[in-house]
Amino acid sequence: MSFGEKLLRLRKEKGYSQEALAEKLCTTRQAVSKWENGQGFPETEKLLMIGNLFEVSIDYLLKETEEKAGREERGYYVSQEMAEGYLSFQRKLSNRIAAGVCLLILACVPYFMFRQEPVVYSFLIILLAAAGVVVFVSAILGDEERYHVLAKEALMLDQGYVKLLTERLNRLKRRYAAMIIAGAGMVAIGGIAFMLEKKGIAEGALVPYYPVCIVLIAIGAYVLIPAFTLWASYDLLIYNEKHVNRRNAGFWKKIRKKLAE
């Protein structure tokens, strides 16, 4: 695929006319038309502007690629810069959400530690819960819409970069698996204590350890959320076709259900 063909496809994907693209690049419609028809080539400054506008690398724009016979290349092109930005954003977002959830869970601790002092535990519960809500909401409000398309569209990534992502994920899998096992174990241990008391099996023996159990659950959640989120983020980029098929299957399942009613 030539530069002109790539430019044409990127422009149509964004829904720009030649006039609109020319205006954004501070050039003329005739220049854009020549570029798309292979009759000219933009200068370096314009190439950089095109790359930034469509969030693709200069290497992608300049490198000649061949299309597979009988197959039309479709999908949303994800540059290496955009993919790395997405992974970095997911890391920060998951940490904030995990911190918010952790604080909300820990808000239960003061009740069990200061039962005889309602004023004290009420103040601490409100303080921890408010902090948790603030952190959680700030994470949600900090969401970046430009990454939403990655979960909605079929994606196209440079295969060399996909290979690098796969190798990186393979190195990280052991760490994520350990985090998931450790986090799930802490949540399970903390939850079992409450379950045994609720069933009357422990007969009150574990009540004094409720604060410790709650802390374990909170730490477990703090560990689990980033591990699951980051693993899923890598999986979305590397095995995008699987996610697309899953979304399509879910859609047609709903359609068939509607038709059967």
ABEGO torsion letter per residue (X at the ends): XBAAAAAAAAAAAAGBBAAAAAAAAGBBAAAAAAAAAGABBBBAAAAAAAAAAAGBBAAAAABBBBBBBGBBBBEBBBBAAAAAAAAAAAAAAAAAAAAAAAAAAAAAAAAAAAAABAAAAAAAAAAAAAAAAAAAAAAAAABBAAAAAAAABBBBBBAAAAAAAAAAAAAAAAAAAAAAAAAAAAAAAAAAAAAAAAAGAAGGAAAAAAAAAAAAAAAAAAAAAAAAAAAAAAAAAAAAAAAAAAAAAAAAAAAAAAAAX
